[in-house]
């Protein structure tokens, strides 16, 4: 089986900004992108992207999940990176057009079509380290994906790092490739030294997020997660899970959480922790590793509430439960 996100549809939607206008939207071969080797993105990381999914329902229809929220964040990332302003309506139509074109390739549940809008600076200029690119390219890739947990759902191991940072604080809310690159080496080191799956970055003891997902602590009927600020990514899946938790009568506390409180709460019977993101939706955390000591979260396994919340969200995405929040767009 191919690795998650490694298979792509043969065509993509694309548009170019020439410094004053966006070109007409086109659908072209996915391997036809040509960049000058001096392109701004290749030297100064002027790039941002999104990740969302389209789902096939039992009636055969294809539905995109929370596209409006992802396009808003895409526009925000572009603005904060000083990339040319995007037309949100045009981007939304590009997504719809390319998903419609490959609607027959959207997998049945538990699979889905992963959608990757990307915006990159294209100006060929290596003397613009502190100046934005005046030209850019925006494209939409599609990747049919299977069940993220096909290899077996397992509780993850997280290294709690209270000294390192995932990215500069002012970059946290931008979905940019540079942020993921910055987290790569610490994550590889954690895997080699502690067999950890991810690093939970907690600079100065402030519990934030891992290199690729938001973090949630589930203590009984309460979910605790960091309040939104510019230091970490405002996850769409995070927001969806918190909304469902409120619908189920849970208490949602968006506030500062320090490492000491995290470790004190995590070991309580019945406590759970999870990572939220587009790919896995909600992945259980079973072990926290801090200064060489391991802490089992609850019973160290997969928590019932984590599964309940993930199932509730999946059921909405797959059309098996009412979409009471208007999150799905039928294409």
C-alpha positions as CSV (number, residue, x, y, z in Angstrom):
1,X,0.0,0.0,0.0
2,X,1.3,3.5,-0.9
3,X,2.2,5.8,2.0
4,X,-0.4,8.3,3.0
5,X,-0.4,11.3,0.7
6,X,2.1,9.9,-1.8
7,X,-0.4,9.3,-4.7
8,X,-1.6,12.2,-6.7
9,X,-4.3,12.8,-9.3
10,X,-2.7,13.4,-12.7
11,X,-4.1,17.0,-13.0
12,X,-4.2,20.1,-10.7
13,X,-5.9,23.5,-10.7
14,X,-3.5,26.4,-11.1
15,X,-3.3,30.2,-11.3
16,X,-0.4,32.6,-11.6
17,X,0.0,36.2,-10.2
18,X,2.2,38.4,-12.4
19,X,2.6,41.3,-10.0
20,X,-0.8,42.9,-10.8
21,X,-3.3,40.3,-11.9
22,X,-4.1,36.6,-11.4
23,X,-4.3,34.5,-14.5
24,X,-7.4,32.6,-15.6
25,X,-7.8,29.4,-13.6
26,X,-6.6,26.4,-15.5
27,X,-6.4,22.6,-15.0
28,X,-3.0,21.3,-16.0
29,X,-0.9,18.2,-15.6
30,X,0.3,17.8,-12.0
31,X,3.9,17.4,-13.2
32,X,3.9,20.6,-15.3
33,X,5.0,23.2,-12.7
34,X,8.2,25.0,-13.8
35,X,10.1,27.4,-11.5
36,X,13.2,29.5,-12.1
37,X,16.0,28.1,-9.8
38,X,16.2,31.6,-8.3
39,X,12.5,31.6,-7.3
40,X,11.8,33.3,-4.0
41,X,10.2,30.2,-2.5
42,X,13.3,28.1,-3.0
43,X,15.5,30.5,-1.1
44,X,13.4,32.4,1.4
45,X,10.5,29.9,2.0
46,X,7.7,32.1,0.8
47,X,5.2,29.3,0.9
48,X,2.0,28.3,2.7
49,X,-0.5,25.5,2.2
50,X,-3.8,24.0,3.4
51,X,-5.0,20.5,4.0
52,X,-8.7,19.5,3.8
53,X,-10.7,16.6,2.6
54,X,-13.6,15.5,0.3
55,X,-15.7,12.6,1.4
56,X,-17.9,10.2,-0.5
57,X,-21.3,9.5,1.1
58,X,-23.5,6.5,0.8
59,X,-25.7,8.2,-1.8
60,X,-22.6,8.6,-4.1
61,X,-22.3,12.3,-3.5
62,X,-19.0,14.0,-2.9
63,X,-18.8,16.5,0.0
64,X,-15.9,18.9,1.0
65,X,-15.5,19.4,4.7
66,X,-15.2,23.0,6.0
67,X,-13.7,24.4,2.8
68,X,-14.7,28.0,3.9
69,X,-12.6,27.8,7.1
70,X,-9.6,26.4,5.3
71,X,-9.7,29.0,2.6
72,X,-9.9,31.8,5.2
73,X,-6.8,30.4,6.9
74,X,-5.1,30.1,3.5
75,X,-5.8,33.7,2.9
76,X,-4.5,34.6,6.4
77,X,-1.3,32.6,5.9
78,X,-0.7,34.3,2.5
79,X,-1.2,37.7,4.1
80,X,1.1,37.1,7.0
81,X,3.8,35.8,4.7
82,X,3.4,38.9,2.5
83,X,2.5,36.8,-0.5
84,X,0.2,38.4,-3.1
85,X,-3.4,38.6,-1.8
86,X,-5.5,35.7,-2.9
87,X,-9.1,35.8,-4.2
88,X,-11.0,33.6,-1.7
89,X,-13.9,33.0,-4.0
90,X,-11.6,32.1,-6.9
91,X,-9.6,29.7,-4.7
92,X,-12.9,28.1,-3.5
93,X,-14.0,27.6,-7.1
94,X,-10.6,26.1,-8.0
95,X,-11.0,23.5,-5.3
96,X,-14.6,22.7,-6.4
97,X,-13.6,22.4,-10.0
98,X,-10.7,20.0,-9.4
99,X,-12.7,17.9,-7.0
100,X,-15.6,17.7,-9.4
101,X,-13.1,16.6,-12.2
102,X,-11.9,13.7,-10.1
103,X,-15.1,13.0,-8.2
104,X,-15.2,9.4,-9.4
105,X,-11.8,8.9,-7.7
106,X,-12.9,9.9,-4.3
107,X,-12.5,6.7,-2.2
108,X,-15.3,5.2,-0.1
109,X,-15.1,5.6,3.7
110,X,-12.8,5.3,5.6
111,X,-10.8,6.8,2.7
112,X,-11.1,10.3,1.4
113,X,-9.7,12.8,-1.1
114,X,-7.0,14.9,0.5
115,X,-6.9,18.5,-1.0
116,X,-3.7,20.5,-0.8
117,X,-4.0,24.2,-1.9
118,X,-0.5,25.7,-2.1
119,X,0.8,29.3,-2.6
120,X,4.4,30.0,-3.4
121,X,6.5,33.1,-4.2
122,X,7.9,32.7,-7.8
123,X,9.9,35.9,-8.4
124,X,13.4,35.0,-9.6
125,X,15.4,37.2,-7.2
126,X,18.0,36.0,-4.7
127,X,18.6,39.5,-3.3
128,X,15.2,39.7,-1.7
129,X,15.8,38.0,1.7
130,X,13.9,40.8,3.5
131,X,11.5,41.7,0.6
132,X,8.5,39.7,-0.5
133,X,8.0,38.1,-3.8
134,X,5.9,40.2,-6.2
135,X,4.8,37.2,-8.3
136,X,3.4,33.9,-7.1
137,X,1.7,30.7,-8.1
138,X,-1.3,29.1,-6.5
139,X,-2.2,25.5,-7.2
140,X,-4.5,22.7,-5.8
141,X,-3.3,19.1,-5.6
142,X,-5.5,16.1,-4.9
143,X,-4.3,12.9,-3.2
144,X,-6.7,9.9,-2.7
145,X,-5.9,8.5,0.8
146,X,-7.0,5.5,2.7
147,X,-7.6,4.9,6.4
148,X,-4.9,6.7,8.4
149,X,-5.1,3.9,10.9
150,X,-5.0,1.1,8.4
151,X,-1.8,-0.2,10.2
152,X,-3.7,-0.3,13.5
153,X,-4.8,2.5,15.8
154,X,-2.2,2.9,18.6
155,X,-1.6,5.2,21.5
156,X,1.3,7.6,20.6
157,X,4.4,8.5,22.6
158,X,5.2,12.2,23.0
159,X,8.4,13.8,24.1
160,X,7.5,16.8,26.2
161,X,10.1,19.5,25.3
162,X,9.9,22.5,27.6
163,X,12.9,24.3,26.1
164,X,12.6,24.1,22.4
165,X,10.1,25.8,20.1
166,X,8.3,24.5,17.0
167,X,8.8,27.9,15.3
168,X,9.1,31.6,16.0
169,X,6.1,32.8,18.1
170,X,4.8,35.2,15.4
171,X,4.9,32.4,12.8
172,X,2.8,29.8,14.7
173,X,-0.6,30.6,13.2
174,X,0.8,30.4,9.6
175,X,0.6,27.1,7.8
176,X,4.0,27.3,6.2
177,X,6.5,24.7,5.2
178,X,9.3,26.3,7.2
179,X,7.5,25.6,10.5
180,X,7.3,21.9,9.7
181,X,11.0,21.9,8.6
182,X,11.9,23.5,11.9
183,X,10.3,20.7,13.9
184,X,11.8,17.9,11.8
185,X,15.2,17.6,13.5
186,X,13.9,17.6,17.1
187,X,11.3,15.0,16.1
188,X,13.9,12.7,14.5
189,X,16.0,13.1,17.6
190,X,13.1,12.2,19.8
191,X,12.3,9.1,17.8
192,X,15.9,7.9,17.9
193,X,16.5,8.6,21.6
194,X,13.1,7.9,23.1
195,X,11.1,6.0,20.4
196,X,8.7,9.0,20.6
197,X,6.3,9.5,17.7
198,X,6.1,13.3,18.1
199,X,7.5,16.2,20.1
200,X,5.1,18.3,22.2
201,X,6.6,21.7,22.2
202,X,6.2,23.5,25.5
203,X,8.6,26.5,25.4
204,X,9.0,27.9,29.0
205,X,6.6,25.2,30.2
206,X,3.7,26.5,28.0
207,X,2.0,23.5,26.4
208,X,1.5,24.3,22.7
209,X,1.4,21.7,19.9
210,X,3.4,19.0,18.2
211,X,5.3,19.5,15.0
212,X,2.2,18.6,12.9
213,X,-0.9,18.6,15.2
214,X,-2.8,20.4,17.9
215,X,-2.8,18.9,21.5
216,X,-5.8,18.2,23.6
217,X,-5.9,17.0,27.2
218,X,-9.2,15.2,28.1
219,X,-9.7,14.9,31.9
220,X,-13.1,13.4,32.6
221,X,-15.8,15.6,31.0
222,X,-13.3,18.5,30.4
223,X,-11.1,19.2,27.4
224,X,-8.2,21.5,28.0
225,X,-6.3,23.1,25.2
226,X,-4.3,26.2,24.6
227,X,-6.3,29.3,23.8
228,X,-5.9,30.7,20.3
229,X,-3.0,33.1,19.8
230,X,-0.4,33.6,17.1
231,X,2.1,31.1,18.5
232,X,0.5,27.9,17.2
233,X,-1.7,26.7,14.4
234,X,-5.5,27.4,14.6
235,X,-6.5,23.9,13.5
236,X,-9.8,23.3,11.7
237,X,-10.0,19.8,13.1
238,X,-9.3,21.2,16.6
239,X,-12.2,23.6,16.2
240,X,-14.5,20.8,14.9
241,X,-13.6,18.5,17.8
242,X,-14.2,21.2,20.4
243,X,-17.5,22.1,18.8
244,X,-18.6,18.5,18.9
245,X,-17.4,18.2,22.5
246,X,-19.6,21.1,23.5
247,X,-22.6,19.6,21.6
248,X,-22.0,16.4,23.7
249,X,-22.2,18.5,26.9
250,X,-18.5,18.5,27.6
251,X,-16.7,21.4,29.2
252,X,-14.1,23.0,26.9
253,X,-11.4,25.0,28.5
254,X,-9.2,27.0,26.1
255,X,-6.5,28.4,28.4
256,X,-2.9,28.2,29.3
257,X,-1.7,24.8,30.4
258,X,1.7,24.3,31.9
259,X,3.8,21.2,31.8
260,X,3.5,20.6,35.6
261,X,-0.3,20.6,35.4
262,X,-0.2,18.4,32.3
263,X,1.9,15.7,34.0
264,X,-0.1,15.9,37.2
265,X,-3.4,15.5,35.4
266,X,-2.3,13.0,32.8
267,X,-1.6,10.2,35.2
268,X,-5.0,10.3,36.8
269,X,-7.3,7.3,36.1
270,X,-9.5,8.0,33.1
271,X,-7.5,10.9,31.8
272,X,-6.8,11.0,28.1
273,X,-4.7,13.0,25.6
274,X,-5.0,13.3,21.9
275,X,-3.6,15.0,18.8
276,X,-6.0,16.6,16.3
277,X,-5.3,17.2,12.6
278,X,-6.8,16.7,9.1
279,X,-5.0,13.4,8.4
280,X,-5.7,11.4,11.6
281,X,-8.6,13.5,12.9
282,X,-7.9,12.6,16.5
283,X,-5.0,10.3,17.4
284,X,-4.7,9.0,21.0
285,X,-1.7,9.7,23.2
286,X,-0.7,7.0,25.7
287,X,2.7,8.1,27.0
288,X,4.4,11.4,27.8
289,X,8.2,11.5,28.2
290,X,9.7,14.4,30.2
291,X,13.3,14.7,31.3
292,X,13.8,11.0,30.7
293,X,10.8,9.8,32.8
294,X,7.8,8.2,31.2
295,X,4.2,9.1,32.3
296,X,1.3,6.8,31.2
297,X,-1.7,8.9,30.2
298,X,-4.6,7.3,32.1
299,X,-4.3,3.6,31.4
300,X,-1.7,4.2,28.7
301,X,-4.0,3.1,26.0
302,X,-6.7,4.4,23.6
303,X,-9.2,6.4,25.5
304,X,-13.0,6.0,25.1
305,X,-13.7,9.7,24.9
306,X,-11.0,10.1,22.2
307,X,-12.7,7.4,20.1
308,X,-16.1,8.8,20.8
309,X,-15.2,12.3,19.6
310,X,-13.3,11.0,16.5
311,X,-16.2,8.7,15.6
312,X,-18.7,11.6,15.9
313,X,-16.6,13.8,13.6
314,X,-16.1,11.0,11.1
315,X,-19.8,10.2,11.0
316,X,-20.5,13.8,10.0
317,X,-17.8,13.8,7.4
318,X,-19.1,10.5,6.0
319,X,-22.7,11.6,6.0
320,X,-23.8,9.1,8.7
321,X,-24.8,11.8,11.1
322,X,-26.6,15.2,10.8
323,X,-24.4,18.1,9.7
324,X,-26.0,20.5,12.1
325,X,-23.2,23.1,11.7
326,X,-23.3,23.3,7.9
327,X,-19.7,22.0,7.5
328,X,-20.2,20.0,4.3
329,X,-20.3,21.4,0.8
330,X,-21.8,19.0,-1.8
331,X,-20.0,19.2,-5.1
